[in-house]
Amino acid sequence: MPEGEDKPLKYPLLFRESSAVVLTKIDLLPHLTFDIAACRDNIKQVNAALPIFELSAKSTKGVSEFAQWLLDREWSKPS
């Protein structure tokens, strides 16, 4: 059973200091009890500016958006 909707509230420092959140395997959501809306709400409650990427390797949903975000980051550019 997946868990984690409450993790942003249990570990707020982790979510305040992070650059992004990547939620993977979203293609499994119809088969699980994980509440992705509650998870998003809890993340935004702790850090409203934190980008959230929802990815599925199976369908590739969200992969290009996350890859572009990585490419656009200053730290990823060669010096």
Secondary structure as GFF3:
##gff-version 3
##sequence-region A 1 79
A	DSSP	alpha_helix	7	10	.	.	.	ID=ss1
A	DSSP	alpha_helix	12	17	.	.	.	ID=ss2
A	DSSP	beta_strand	21	23	.	.	.	ID=ss3
A	DSSP	three_ten_helix	26	31	.	.	.	ID=ss4
A	DSSP	alpha_helix	36	46	.	.	.	ID=ss5
A	DSSP	beta_strand	52	54	.	.	.	ID=ss6
A	DSSP	alpha_helix	63	72	.	.	.	ID=ss7
A	DSSP	three_ten_helix	74	76	.	.	.	ID=ss8
###
